[in-house]
Amino acid sequence: MGGRGFTTALLLILIALACLAGMRRLERDRRFMARLRAARAFDPQSGLPLGSFSQDDQDSATGLAQAGVVAIERNRCYIVQSQLTMFRRKRTRVVLTGALTSALLAVLVAILILRR
């Protein structure tokens, strides 16, 4: 019986850690975008220098540039306004899908616990 309890606890901890990692990433991206908005960095001239950001912020900038919502030109970072609406929809979809998946996994683990 102790082996199953340990496995169950391990699964629940892994689910929680995956959710925390995802939320941490989303929060870091949100703070980075807020920083760019506050600086009104909407074009290359008003963009913020990439060197002024921490390593985490530079990672966020790279990820957001791959998503197309941020552009990095001449080592300066700025928001691509035409992509914001689509990006918000995608992010909302990802958050809802992640929440639903983690809830389903938690329910599945609970069902497995109760059935034994």
ABEGO torsion letter per residue (X at the ends): XAAAAAAAAAAAAAAAAAAAAAAAAAAAAAAAAAAAAAAGBABAAABBBAAABBAAAAAAAAAAAAAGABBBBGGBBBBBAAAAAAAAAAAAAAAAAAAAAAAAAAAAAAAAAAAX
